[in-house]
Amino acid sequence: MLLRGTKIVRIADGHSYAFRFLSMFSSPSLQSSSDQTMEGTAFHISSLINKPNWEHDKTLKSLASHMSPHLAGKIIGLHSNNVELGVRFFKWVCRQSAHCYDLDGRIQLLNVLVSCNLFGVAQKAVVLLIKECDESENGIVKLMDAFDEMTEMGFRLSYPCYSTLLMRLAKSNMGFVAFLVYRRMVNEGFVLGGIDYRTVVNALCKEGFVQAAEMFCCRVLRLGFGLDTHVCSSLVLGNCRKDNLREAFRVFEKMSKEEKCRPNSVTFSILIHGLCEAGRLEQAFQLKQEMVEKGCQPSTRTYTVLVKAMCDIGMIDKAMNMLDEMITKACAPNVHTYTILIDRLCREGKTEEANGVFRKMLKDGIFPGVVTFNALINGYCKEGRVISAFELLSVMEKGNCKPNIRTFNELMEGLCRVGKSYKALFLLSRVVDNGLLPDRVAYNILVDGFCKENQLNMAFNIFNSMNSVGLEPDGFTFTALIDGLCKLGRLEQANGILGSMVKKGIFLDEVTFTALIDGHCKVGKAKDVFFLFENMLKNRCLTTAHAFNCFLDVLGKDYKLNEANAMLGKMMKYGLVPSVVTHTILIDGHCRAGETTPSLKMLEQMKQTGCSPNVYTYTIIINALCNNGRVEEAEAILFSMSSFGVSPNNFTYAALVKAHVKAGRLDRALQIVSTMVKNGCQPNNHIYSTLLSGFVLLNNATGAGAINSSGDLESRSLSSEENDYNCFSNHVFRLMDVHHALRIRDEIKKCGVPTEDLYNFLVVGLCKEGRITEADQLTQDIVKHGLFPDKAISSIIEHYCKTCKYDNCLEFMKLVLDNKFVPSFASYCLVIHGLRNEGRVQEAQRLVSDFLRHTGIEDKVAVTPYIEFLMKEEEYDPDECLKLIKAIEQVNYKERPII
């Protein structure tokens, strides 16, 4: 072994599914050819690489696509007297051949060169392989093992090989291994230079071996080498890595007193980074100022460290100001600086701002790396904007930035978020086309996606195929299945999955148990919950009140308040502090039972014990008071919320609006709406529904029924605004006319409310009642006045498609487009699918082109295949999905991807 006498613990990533090369180092066609044919092929290719610009020869690229390492080695051997050409061909073929593309294939080719005694080419090829090796420990250790095996064939690493290896080990934070390589070099008689000693010191310090580095420095000093800025900066780094800032500053102070060891921008940047890691940002900025005062200008690294520190604590505005300062001071940001900002903006849901930074990056001539693309793709996918994400993928591929498995994982997760898990599954074929194999994360995304869509059979098929590709399911995989089964009431199977987790030795965490507890509670098996609690205690994973909250929620909704209070006592017995959610659940239970007085007492107790009520707590109480006719008390509590640092939300205001409308006080209800708008809160569909009922009541004697059917604002609806569209009153939309719509519009405008959401509410409600003519006319008038009610437009298009009135639909879409608005992607898909089903293929294709043109997609040719993939109408076909899963398994065992 290269590191003789030392055992290296390999860090396995679980990727035992890596391509099997034992019988695949040559393509089937070459294996079946005679030796004479191989000789002829070798001579033919050998003649081609003698020509100028041979790297761009299409014929040569075609021949090289499946070239085996054995044939590539033979070709290099034919040019044994031209080492430079041999190295060029080695580098080129490693990028062209499917059999020499990854590290295993390249090591095989290197072995062929060594076995043919082509040591000159092999030495330079080793330097190339070390430089191109990824920074993971697995890759570099695999290379070192290969070098060790080659020594048995008489091959020895040269000084450039060893020196490059030391630098790679330092970059990979493998300080101990770097020290052992240094000892090997000394034992083999190499005379090391100052750069090698500095590299070893740096490698040791990067891994936190400061004392070892200091002892090594003593040895170097005895050899006649002196300390310099590089060595001392490494010692500063090592102390920072060990969180010993005091010692780091002591070394820094000594450096300031020695002429040969003066701190430079790297030294300052290391200390600034150490301060940022310790959360001492103020001191970090002070040190930056001191740096400038001492005549050392902050570098890109200095600024990037500070930008990241500010992003980490959510100060994105200051981070952006720091970017502006960099540009002002002619310090060019690098790809890492921009990536940090893009990632943080995406995490905060500011994808448009992130896209602006991305475009600025391109404008500055910096092409993003795969990490940058992944950050922005992830941002778009989290918002459900998969079109933008796939457009980025096309930009990425066009720029020769090879997507990695994480890129596709982000895209698959994005598709699952919008309920397209089967499309995410079919995206796996694209993964394989890119020379990749799906990892555990990819399978977990698919399992979770199909579980959320209640496609449990497919989820289990994917789960079962994991072992076939060498992947072990983890806690996340099992928990996704348990949660899916519990939501469908299949508790016996869920318990069986739990048993499998225990047998496999997978740690049962709080999320797993909470999913089971929630499932048992919802089907009324509360007794079994106590057994689960005992297991949680046994496994020491009852760390928060979340599991108890699930149980309390069920008890409260069943009006079992005594049991709920007993559970609260048990919760405190286990040492868990009730959270604001716990108290809110208990208050909700009392309110449901009509016991508002105990709820008000609990509210006061929360304030006294330091557990501040949140907006949901207040809203539940306000709603209960309104339902009991105590509207004045409810208003008093609402207007007192701000003094406790809590702002009412639209559900809080909706409770009061509904109460006043029920009491016939429509004017007061509108005053509440005006107040909420002034406080920065916009009305929701509950409020619009209630107000519309009030206006209908004024003009129609049967309107009272409309109010009763408008739906009570129950506490269970407070947690999700996405259920707003389920609150429409069919009765109201049957009774209303355009006059009511115009009246409510005028009143809402007086309150300072933008009218787009109101129009969405009205048009969608009319469409649900089949009053499409009025809905269409209302929307056309709105659009012509420059407003774009997106949900209204989508609703009308959907209605036309359901009734197969595609001519009306196309005419409506033309009107929308003529007014500079673009319907949603989902709307385009509905119309395109319908036109294709009607045999109107050319019109459908024209719509695809129109969509690309109107949405401003720049590279239409590159992104069109992805748009077609997303637009393709595919019914969920389990058989096709199973075929794809089996194909992936076959690729893993038998096939290599064609690059």
Secondary structure, DSSP 4 states (H G I P E B T S, - for coil): --STT-PPPP---S-TTSPP-TT-SS-HHHHTS-HHHHHHHHHHHHHHTTSTTGGG-HHHHHHHTT--HHHHHHHHHTTTT-HHHHHHHHHHHHHH-TTSSSHHHHHHHHHHHHHTT-HHHHHHHHHHHHHHS-SSHHHHHHHHHHHHHHGGGT----HHHHHHHHHHHHHTT-HHHHHHHHHHHHHTT----HHHHHHHHHHHHHTT-HHHHHHHHHHHHHTTPPP-HHHHHHHHHHHHHTT-HHHHHHHHHHHHH-GGG---HHHHHHHHHHHHHTT-HHHHHHHHHHHHHTT----HHHHHHHHHHHHHTT-HHHHHHHHHHHHHTT----HHHHHHHHHHHHHTT-HHHHHHHHHHHHHTT----HHHHHHHHHHHHHTT-HHHHHHHHHHHHHTT----HHHHHHHHHHHHHTT-HHHHHHTHHHHHHTT----HHHHHHHHHHHHHTT-HHHHHHHHHHTGGGT----HHHHHHHHHHHHHTT-HHHHHHHHHHHHHTT----HHHHHHHHHHHHHTT-HHHHHHHHHHHHHTT---SSHHHHHHHHHHHHTT-HHHHHHHHHHHHHTTPPP-HHHHHHHHHHHHHTT-HHHHHHHHHHHHHTT----HHHHHHHHHHHHHTT-HHHHHHHHHHGGGGT----HHHHHHHHHHHHHTT-HHHHHHHHHHHHHTT----HHHHHHHHHHHHHHH-TTHHHHHHTT----GGGTT-GGGGGG---HHHHHH--HHHHHHHHHHHHHTT--SHHHHHHHHHHHHHTT-HHHHHHHHHHHHHTT---HHHHHHHHHHHHHTT-HHHHHHHHHHHHHTT----HHHHHHHHHHHHHTT-HHHHHHHHHHHHHHTT-S-HHHHHHHHHHHHS-----HHHHHHHHHHHHHHHHT-----
